[in-house]
Amino acid sequence: MMEEAIAKTEAIVREAKALGADEAIANTVIGKYRQLRFSNDRIDIGLSWTDYSTSIMIAWRKRVVLTEIKDFRDPSGAVKRLLSLAKISKENAAYGGVARGRFEYAKPMADGAIEHIEDPSEYIEEAISAAKREAGDGAETGGMLFTKYERAFLSSSEGPEGWDERSAIEISIRAFSQRDASGHGVECSNSLRDFEPGRAGEKAGEVAKLAVNPKAGRAGRYDVVLDPLFFGSLMGVYGSMGSAFYAMTRMSIFADKLGEMVAPEIVTIRDDPRACSVNCRAFDDEGAPVRETIFIDRGILKTFFHNTSTARAFGTETTGHAGIIVPMPWSLSMDPGDVGKEEMLGELRRGLYLTNTWYTRFHNYATGDFSTIPRDGIFLVEGGEVKESWKGIRVSDNALRILSSISAISRERQRVHWWLEADPPSLSPYVLIKGVRVTRPD
């Protein structure tokens, strides 16, 4: 099966070149996926499917066009249509080509056990049981389990040719102790041996139990401890704004800050697509090898994330983050700090512990003014003790100010990913941020 897919992928590139393309890349992914949804403590939907998809990129005289086909349906027609489209498109003056040459790639890190799971429902049952142990038998749970196993082959007219296998398993569970008292937990890994769904359930139940009888929150400035699930979402925002494309188009708070201090010295954020992440890979969309990239080094913005074109615009080299058009991080992590979660909460004389968020929206991408809505457990903490559960608040602040106001980072870190907010996946700690502006939506 894969031998045939490789031959067809290579044929697409050869045909594109024969028809006059300057550069061509075809990237075929054959994936096996499984998704189980559960609500009211029961699995109510289960799906499994196989997907064949090939992304095709053609460049002609600095005109760049892309498409995707399924199951190798009419690849010749797709190539001809792309080339015709390129010839009526405007020149992209910023296009600087794609990765060239032959490369050696790291071995795939996929776990074959994920492809052959016989009964994934046992992981859901484990998470539900853990949630109920914490929140009580009367609590209700819901969420989703997702697995993938992908085989990928990339062929480029400029030399790169790569093979990779990728795996992931992740669960997202919410526990409700009351209608408006909930907790959220996630667990994700590229390896079945490192996957412990009970941890996600335990976290969801623990937060749901604390969140009972929430009161209307009060606006003001607060020192805030952010849970890894919350900060993982923000780290994804910072990573996306680290794309050289967004810096060039002025949709990033980092646009003019390369080499400058953007965070305290305790902050180091890196991207490592070879970590045990649900987004682990060997090469980017140009076929350039991926590698660890330090994005913010002890507070200093060290680099943007580059593909070949943006790297040439900045006079540097690709960092292995293509995206043909928009380079993006694969798997972010913040280096651990030297305090524990409980120590961090103990520093709150009167502050907040926020466990999750969603609907992060920017009023101005260039300046970083944004708002986001905390969800699930929202806690008023005094002297390290939870005094009240809150609801109905919004964080309305500035992303650059938030980053520069980090005053402590925990030793504990958690891998987080969920499809609504925390993407790309990250290895996130608890963080203490000073003077966060909290408002009420009304």
Secondary structure, DSSP 8 states (H G I E B T S, - for coil): -HHHHHHHHHHHHHHHHHTT-SEEEEEEEEEEEEEEEEETTEEEEEEEEEEEEEEEEEEETTEEEEEEEETT-SHHHHHHHHHHHHHTS---TT------S----------HHHHT-S-THHHHHHHHHHHHHHH-TT-EEEEEEEEEEEEEEEEETTS-EEEEEEEEEEEEEEEEEETTEEEEEEEEES-GGG--HHHHHHHHHHHHHHTSS-EE---EEEEEEE-HHHHHHHHHHHHHHTBHHHHHTT-STTTT-TTSB-S-TT--EEE-TTSSSTT--SB-TTS-B---EEEEETTEE---B--HHHHHHHTS---S---SSS---SSEEE---SB-HHHHHHT-SSEEEE--EEEEEEEETTTTEEEEEE-S-EEEEETTEEEEEEES-EEEEEHHHHHHTEEEEEEEEEEE--TTS--S-EEEEEEEEEEEEEE---
